[in-house]
Amino acid sequence: MRYAILDAGNHVTNIAVADAAWQPGEGLTKREATAGCVIGAFWTGSEWASPAVILPVPAAITPLQARRALRAAGLLDAVNAWIATQPDDAQEAWEYCIEVRRDDALIAGAQAALGLTAEQVDVLFCSAAASVPDYPAVPGTLHLSRPAL
């Protein structure tokens, strides 16, 4: 028989083929691996829930992605107001940057000024990256090409 090996949080850590007498190691439990059971799934008590997909936080996003994510979160006006209080070089960096880096000091400053947690900023970066494709796929983007030599 196929058994799901569950950790203490009811997540499937492995699937084993064994007889009914077999028992998993300490701290683990087993449950028959019925339809929908895959490694990473979660046992709800009545069915298998799909495993969560965890996206990595992007190291950088485009300025368009950043502004659209901030607008969607209701934070764009607050960020713009905070940027207006910063030195000229910071304002120019925000206005003319070609990418917004997660590890930039300006992002850390905005995070502190707005009272956001690191996790909230990570969610903004993930949302931004997922919501707007790269520039060539964005309607209204000007595409320049070099003439053939």
Buried (B, 14 or more C-beta within 10 A) or exposed (E): EEBBBBEEEBBBEEBEEEEEEEEBEEEEBBBEBEEEBEEEBBBEEEEBEEEEEEEEBBEBBBBBBBBBBBEEBEBBEBBEEBBEEBEEEBBEBBEEBEEBBBEBEBBEBBBEBBEBEEEEBBBBBBBBBEEBEEEEEEEEEEEEEEEEE
